Amino acid sequence: MLNFDLSEEQNIIRNTIRDFAENEIAPVARELDEKEEFSLELTKKMAGVGLFGMFLPEKYGGSAMDYTSYIIAVEEMARIDGSQAATVAAGNSLGIGPIYYFGSEKQKMDWLPRLCNGEGLAAFGLTEPEAGSDAQASKTTAKLRNGEWVLNGSKIFITNAGTEMSLVSTIQAITGTREDGRNEMSCILVPNGTPGFEAKTMHGKMMWRASNTCELYFDDCRVPEENILGRRGDGFKQMLETLDGGRLSIAAMGLGGAQGAFEKALKYSQERYQFGVPISRFQANAFKLADMGTEIEAARNLLYKACWLKSKGKQYSKLAAMAKLYCSEVMSRVVNQAVQIHGGYGLMKEYDIERYYRDQKLLEIGEGTSEIQRIVISRHIGCR
């Protein structure tokens, strides 16, 4: 028999993170967005409530929770603010995840406890100026010389790589040529502060303005040979598996953001009077809200099923792509209608719905565009 009830622990997680987001993040979200400021204080507080390493065993500093609990936490963060949710999602799925799933025991013990306890953040360097959706077109190289990897190249749009808390980045680089003539890709851990490695914060973003986004540069950057993550040549496979988990967190951001925008639109429609009655009574608005609620419920069920598959060790790649695609596009539809319900006020920065409207767009682009998700899904269902 199907059971849609969350566990007691999962409900506690939801309530705890919801209270934290409403009390600690909501009061400063608009100001941080306006100043385009990454908050060290807030990130430390997020670590303090256990938001980093939730799905890791306690031996590595984690909380030993199931993946659904982590996704619920991201959802609740995104309900209030996309920037802080992005810091948590990238810090876990893209930063902590590769080290935990592919790293040696020494690498895990060296980095994971520090990444879980709030000492620092990790990043994942994949995207390059000329290699976005076509990740195999990477040009960054890592050549093995005298027991060291020598990295040259650059990355762009990398989250969490350039803050005072940033400790290490997992970098996908070309380490040779395969027998079939294609590039051999490997992932290499590059600690912040390594000579030849520079992280430059990007400014002028439309969305996620309070999260850290960087360009990374490598100029004869040398790290020990042992810094390779897993086996040489497994980098592209590691990247794909990392993105599967990352898609779930992006989906959670879409779901949480849609929920937050829906709640703001509903509240506004109940308080805003026109022609002597709340505008929620007008069928045009009531139907908008009904559609929002329906799509959010469908999105939540799809995402939670994908998380259940991952937690059970079952194949979840198809549903991860579906959830990422659907949740991000549901938020797009919800925020669009939420702004419409707000009318002219929805275009003003003093109303949070304006920020939700901006923050949504990245969800259709980051961690694989909506077009890429459709390619992934079509291959899973047999369109070859």
ChimeraX attribute file (.defattr): number of C-alpha atoms within 10 A of each C-alpha:
attribute: neighborCount
match mode: 1-to-1
recipient: residues
	/A:1	3
	/A:2	4
	/A:3	5
	/A:4	9
	/A:5	8
	/A:6	12
	/A:7	10
	/A:8	9
	/A:9	12
	/A:10	18
	/A:11	13
	/A:12	13
	/A:13	18
	/A:14	22
	/A:15	15
	/A:16	14
	/A:17	21
	/A:18	21
	/A:19	14
	/A:20	17
	/A:21	23
	/A:22	15
	/A:23	11
	/A:24	14
	/A:25	19
	/A:26	16
	/A:27	12
	/A:28	13
	/A:29	21
	/A:30	19
	/A:31	12
	/A:32	18
	/A:33	21
	/A:34	12
	/A:35	10
	/A:36	20
	/A:37	17
	/A:38	21
	/A:39	16
	/A:40	14
	/A:41	8
	/A:42	14
	/A:43	19
	/A:44	17
	/A:45	16
	/A:46	24
	/A:47	18
	/A:48	13
	/A:49	13
	/A:50	19
	/A:51	27
	/A:52	32
	/A:53	30
	/A:54	21
	/A:55	23
	/A:56	23
	/A:57	13
	/A:58	14
	/A:59	12
	/A:60	21
	/A:61	20
	/A:62	20
	/A:63	18
	/A:64	14
	/A:65	17
	/A:66	18
	/A:67	22
	/A:68	23
	/A:69	22
	/A:70	28
	/A:71	25
	/A:72	25
	/A:73	30
	/A:74	32
	/A:75	31
	/A:76	28
	/A:77	33
	/A:78	30
	/A:79	27
	/A:80	24
	/A:81	29
	/A:82	30
	/A:83	25
	/A:84	25
	/A:85	29
	/A:86	23
	/A:87	23
	/A:88	28
	/A:89	31
	/A:90	23
	/A:91	26
	/A:92	28
	/A:93	26
	/A:94	27
	/A:95	29
	/A:96	29
	/A:97	25
	/A:98	25
	/A:99	22
	/A:100	21
	/A:101	15
	/A:102	19
	/A:103	19
	/A:104	17
	/A:105	11
	/A:106	9
	/A:107	18
	/A:108	19
	/A:109	16
	/A:110	12
	/A:111	22
	/A:112	25
	/A:113	21
	/A:114	17
	/A:115	26
	/A:116	26
	/A:117	21
	/A:118	21
	/A:119	14
	/A:120	24
	/A:121	31
	/A:122	33
	/A:123	28
	/A:124	27
	/A:125	28
	/A:126	23
	/A:127	24
	/A:128	22
	/A:129	12
	/A:130	13
	/A:131	15
	/A:132	20
	/A:133	16
	/A:134	12
	/A:135	17
	/A:136	18
	/A:137	14
	/A:138	22
	/A:139	19
	/A:140	20
	/A:141	23
	/A:142	27
	/A:143	18
	/A:144	16
	/A:145	11
	/A:146	9
	/A:147	12
	/A:148	16
	/A:149	23
	/A:150	21
	/A:151	26
	/A:152	20
	/A:153	18
	/A:154	24
	/A:155	25
	/A:156	22
	/A:157	20
	/A:158	25
	/A:159	27
	/A:160	31
	/A:161	30
	/A:162	25
	/A:163	21
	/A:164	12
	/A:165	18
	/A:166	22
	/A:167	21
	/A:168	24
	/A:169	27
	/A:170	26
	/A:171	27
	/A:172	30
	/A:173	28
	/A:174	25
	/A:175	23
	/A:176	18
	/A:177	12
	/A:178	11
	/A:179	8
	/A:180	7
	/A:181	8
	/A:182	11
	/A:183	19
	/A:184	20
	/A:185	26
	/A:186	26
	/A:187	31
	/A:188	26
	/A:189	24
	/A:190	25
	/A:191	17
	/A:192	19
	/A:193	12
	/A:194	13
	/A:195	13
	/A:196	14
	/A:197	20
	/A:198	19
	/A:199	22
	/A:200	16
	/A:201	18
	/A:202	15
	/A:203	12
	/A:204	7
	/A:205	14
	/A:206	13
	/A:207	19
	/A:208	27
	/A:209	26
	/A:210	24
	/A:211	23
	/A:212	26
	/A:213	24
	/A:214	22
	/A:215	21
	/A:216	22
	/A:217	19
	/A:218	22
	/A:219	14
	/A:220	17
	/A:221	19
	/A:222	22
	/A:223	21
	/A:224	16
	/A:225	17
	/A:226	15
	/A:227	18
	/A:228	24
	/A:229	25
	/A:230	20
	/A:231	13
	/A:232	14
	/A:233	21
	/A:234	16
	/A:235	24
	/A:236	20
	/A:237	13
	/A:238	21
	/A:239	22
	/A:240	13
	/A:241	15
	/A:242	20
	/A:243	22
	/A:244	22
	/A:245	25
	/A:246	25
	/A:247	27
	/A:248	33
	/A:249	33
	/A:250	32
	/A:251	32
	/A:252	33
	/A:253	34
	/A:254	37
	/A:255	33
	/A:256	30
	/A:257	34
	/A:258	33
	/A:259	25
	/A:260	25
	/A:261	28
	/A:262	25
	/A:263	17
	/A:264	20
	/A:265	27
	/A:266	20
	/A:267	12
	/A:268	17
	/A:269	22
	/A:270	14
	/A:271	13
	/A:272	14
	/A:273	13
	/A:274	11
	/A:275	6
	/A:276	7
	/A:277	12
	/A:278	14
	/A:279	21
	/A:280	23
	/A:281	13
	/A:282	12
	/A:283	10
	/A:284	11
	/A:285	19
	/A:286	16
	/A:287	13
	/A:288	20
	/A:289	22
	/A:290	11
	/A:291	15
	/A:292	24
	/A:293	17
	/A:294	10
	/A:295	20
	/A:296	23
	/A:297	13
	/A:298	14
	/A:299	27
	/A:300	22
	/A:301	14
	/A:302	20
	/A:303	26
	/A:304	22
	/A:305	18
	/A:306	25
	/A:307	26
	/A:308	16
	/A:309	17
	/A:310	21
	/A:311	14
	/A:312	12
	/A:313	9
	/A:314	11
	/A:315	11
	/A:316	20
	/A:317	22
	/A:318	17
	/A:319	23
	/A:320	31
	/A:321	30
	/A:322	24
	/A:323	30
	/A:324	32
	/A:325	27
	/A:326	25
	/A:327	31
	/A:328	29
	/A:329	22
	/A:330	23
	/A:331	33
	/A:332	23
	/A:333	18
	/A:334	30
	/A:335	30
	/A:336	18
	/A:337	21
	/A:338	29
	/A:339	22
	/A:340	16
	/A:341	24
	/A:342	21
	/A:343	11
	/A:344	9
	/A:345	15
	/A:346	21
	/A:347	16
	/A:348	14
	/A:349	12
	/A:350	11
	/A:351	15
	/A:352	20
	/A:353	24
	/A:354	20
	/A:355	26
	/A:356	28
	/A:357	24
	/A:358	17
	/A:359	25
	/A:360	26
	/A:361	18
	/A:362	16
	/A:363	24
	/A:364	24
	/A:365	16
	/A:366	16
	/A:367	25
	/A:368	23
	/A:369	17
	/A:370	20
	/A:371	13
	/A:372	17
	/A:373	22
	/A:374	15
	/A:375	14
	/A:376	18
	/A:377	19
	/A:378	13
	/A:379	12
	/A:380	14
	/A:381	9
	/A:382	7
	/A:383	9
	/A:384	7
